[in-house]
């Protein structure tokens, strides 16, 4: 075990709900790190598929594996339940459907040589992605910088790092009150925002890699994106109240006043809908819709190649483009719904 002064450098927290199919590979990968964690806290959040029973049995042969149960539902509550027991100076988080690479913790810990860094995050890649839906998410999900970066100031929309691959100084996380259980499932975005607002830095290293088992069905994927959308207005009201953000052609216009709002005038689903409506009035505009679709496909193709994934055919790229438009529709529909309860305009 890698330790400093007799104390483990890092402990790991993994929340799980009905994760029996994926959790064993996650636990094995975390326990086999080149920098071994002092303890691995797996928090069962009310599983009914035998996950808890498997964990209890697995822990009998591994003293570092600690099993908790948390009745309050939600990953934020599960993570907070384990946080009170962590003794290491750094706590790392991943999810039950993730498989970290062997050097994951080693690469994350290197960032803490800078005393101003409160958190370190890494890349989230697709793991064993085979279906067209899984492969699309391997291209579009979990966007992060391509190279190493250090973020040192907050600005909405904040740079997002994900609890699938995130570590934090334990003392800082406790000072900030842990994860906000009211902001689900964007509690990781909220935490990153609070870290930056408190004057700390977040380091990103592309070499700290975690594989994520993406959702294989379109409906399940879109449902999750909708859920993320519903939490965005609460984030905006919490961190940027009475501020209006308008996005047009890649530019963001900001002004402060009495309204809290986020309006993306050129998100893909709005552009496609607008061009389709105009095409009904003037058929020649349909050529613009085809050109825009081709442009989106080209963008996705470039992103895929940058992530080491080559489209298998032109039709797969076309399906990815359709999924991309559907992703924005689901997320913004969730934002519209979430805005109603939070007195936020989200379009």
N, C-alpha and C positions, 0 to 999 in steps of 0.2 A: 504494500500500500504506500502510495506517495503521500508523505506527511511533512510538515514543517513544525519543528519544536514539539513533536509527539502528537500533533493535532492534525486531523485530516484537512486538506485544503478545501474540499468541496463535498457536499451531499446533494443527492438528486431526489426530486419529488415528481411522481407520476400519478395523476388522477385517472381513475378508470370507472367506466360504467358499461356493463355487459361487453367486456372486451376480451373474452376468453379466446377468441379466434386469433387475435393479434398480440395480446399482451406477452405471451411466453417469449417471442422473438425480441420484444422490446426489453424485457427484464434481462435476458441473456446478453444483449448488446451493451446495456448499461453496466452490467457487472464485469464485462471483459474489456473495459477501457484501459488504455495505456497509462493513464493517471487514474488509479482506482478510487472510486468514491468511498468516503468513510461509511456512509449509510445510504441506502436507497429506500425512500419512503413511498410505498404504493398505497394510495388512498382509495378504497372502494366506496363508490357513491350510490350504493343501493342496488348493486347488480343482482339479477335473478337468473343468470345463465350458468352459474357455477364458478364465476370468476373468483369470488371470495374464498371458496373452498379450495380452489387450485392454489391461490396465494398462500393460504395457511400451510398447505402441504409443502409448497416450494420453499417457504421460509425455514422449515425445519432443517434443511440441509445447507442453508446460507445465512450465517449470523448477521451479515450486513443488510439483508432484506428485512425491512420492518413493515408490517401490515397494519393499516388503520382503517376504520369505518367512519364515514361522515354521513349523518342523516340529512343534513341540509343539502338540497340538490344544487348542482352546478359545479363546474370545474373550479371557479374562483373560491367557493366555500371549501372544496376538497384541498386545494393548495394551502389555504389559510390554516386548515386543520393541522397540516404537517409542519407549517412554518414555526409553530410554537416549540417544536421539539428539535429543530435544527441547531447544531452546535458549531458547524464549520463556518469559516468566515464568508464563504460563497455558497449559494444554493442555486442549483441548475434545475431547469424544468424541461420536460418533454412530455409527449402524450402516449397513450397506450397503443395507438396505431402508428407509432414511429419506430424506426430502427436507426439509432445513431451509429456513425462510423467509429472504428476503434479509437481514433485520435480526437474525437469530439471534445471531451472535457479538457484534454491537453491544450488544444488550440484556443478554447474559450479562456482558460486561465492565463494565457500569455498576455491578454489585454489588461489584466489588473496590475501589471508593472507600472502603469500610469495611475497614480494615486487619485486623480480626478475622475477616473472612470468608475461609475457606479454599477453599470450593467454591460454585459457582453452578449452579443447575439451572433448567430451563424446562419448558413443557408439551409433551406428546406427544399429537398428534391423529391421527385416522384420515386416511389419504391415499387418495383415489379409492376409497373404500369403497362397493361396490355390492351385494354379496350380503348376505343376512340375517346370515350369520356374521360377515362383516367389519363390518357396521353394529353388531352387538352389541358387538364388541370396541371400536369407536369410542366406545361408551357406557361400558363397564365396565373396559377395560384402562387401564393406566398412571394410576391415580388419584393426583391431586396437589391441593394447595390451589387454590381458584378464584382467589384474589387473591395478591398478593405476600406473602411471609412470610419470617421469619428463624428458623431452628431453632438453638437454642443449648444443648440438653442431650440426652443419650442416655437413651432409655427403650425397653424392648422391649415390643411390636414397634416398632422404630425407624421414624421417617418414612422412606419409601422414595423415593429419586430414582434415575433410571434412566440408564444409560450411553447410551441413545438420545439423551439431551439432558442432558449433564453436563459441567461444566468444573471444573478444580481448579488451585490454585497448584502449579506444577511442583515447587517446592522441598518443599512439604508432602507431595505425593504420593510423592516419593522418600524423604523422612524416614520415611514410614509403610511403606516397602517395596513400593510399588506395589499391584497387585491380588493378592489371595490366589487362586492358581490351584487350590486344593483345594476352594473353595466355588463350584461351578458348578451352575446359571447365576446364582446370587444374589451374585456378586462385587461388584456395585454396592451392594447393601444392606450387605454387609460393610464396604466402603470408607466409606460414609456413617457407619456405626456407629463406626468407628475414628476418623474425623475428629472426631465429636462427643465421643467419650471422651477425645480428646487436648486438649479445651478450645477447639476452633475452632468457628466458626459456618458454617452452610450457608444460603445465600440462595436463595429461589425467586422467579422472576419469570414471571408468566403470559404476558408479552409476548414472551418468547424461545420461539418455537414451532418444532416439528419435526413434519412429517407422517410417519406410519409406515404402511407397507403391511402390513395385518394378514393373518393366515393365512385362507385362503378356505374351507378344509375343516374340518369339525367334528373329525375324528379327529386332524388335525395340531395344531389348537388345544388339544385336551385332552391330547395327548401332551406339549406344551410346558408346560402347567400342571402336569402330573404331575411333570415334571422340576424345575420350580420348587419343588414340594412336597418332593421328596426332599432339597433343600438346606436347608430351613428348620430341621430338627433340629440340623444341624451349626452353623448360625448361633446357635441358642439355647445349645448347649453351649459355644461359643466365647465368647459375650458375656454370658451370664447363667447360669452353671453353678449347680447346686443351688438353682434357683429354679423354683417352680411357678406357672403362670399359668392361671387359670380364667376363661373369658368366659361370662357369663350375661346375656342381655337387654341387651346393650350396656354392661355393667359388667364391669370386670376386677378379679379378686381375686388378690392376689399374696402368696405367703409363701415364706420361705427355709427350706431344710432339707436333707435328704439326696437328694431327688429332683429331677431336671431334667425338667420336663413343661410341655406346653401343651395345654389341653383347652378346646375351644369347644363348649359344650353347646347352643348355639342357632344353629349355622350352618345355612343353608337346607336342605341335604340331610338333616341330622339331624331337623329339624323336620318336613319332608315325610314322611320315613320313619316317624317316631313317630306322626304323625297318621294315616298310612295303616294302620299296624298296629292302632292303636286303633279305626279305622273298621271293621276286620274284626270286632272284638268288639262295637262299638256303632255301627251304621250312621249314627246322627245326627251322629257326630263328623266324618263326611265333609264336612259343611257348614263345619267349621273349616278343613279342608284347602283347600276352595275359597276361603274368605275369606283365608287366608294367601297363596295363590297370587295372588289379586287385589291384596293389599297389596304383594307383591313387584313385581308388574307396575306398580303405581302409582309405587313408588319408582324403578324403572328409567325410567319415563316422565319423571319429574321430572329425573332425572340427565341423560337424553338432551336434554331441552329446555335445561338449563343449559349443555350442551356444544354447543348450536346444532343439534341433530339431532332432527327430529320423526318419531315412529313413522309408517310409511306406512299402517298399518292395525292393527286390533285383533289380527289373527292374527300379525303380525310381533312385536307386543308380547308375545303369548303364547309365541312361539318364543324370544324373548329371555329370558323368565322360565325356560323349560326349560333354556336354555343356562347361565343363571346358577346354577341348582341343580347342573347337571352340572359347572360350573367348580369349585364348592366340593368336590364329590365327588372330582374328579380331583386337586385340590391336596391335600386331606386324605388321600387314598389314598397319594399320593406321600410326604406327611409321615409316615404310618404306616410305610411301607417304609423311609424314611430314618432314622426313629427307632431301628429295630432295630440298625443298624450303629453308631449313635452313643450308645447307651444313654440314649435320650430317649423319654419317653412323649409321643406326639403323636396326639391324637384330634380 
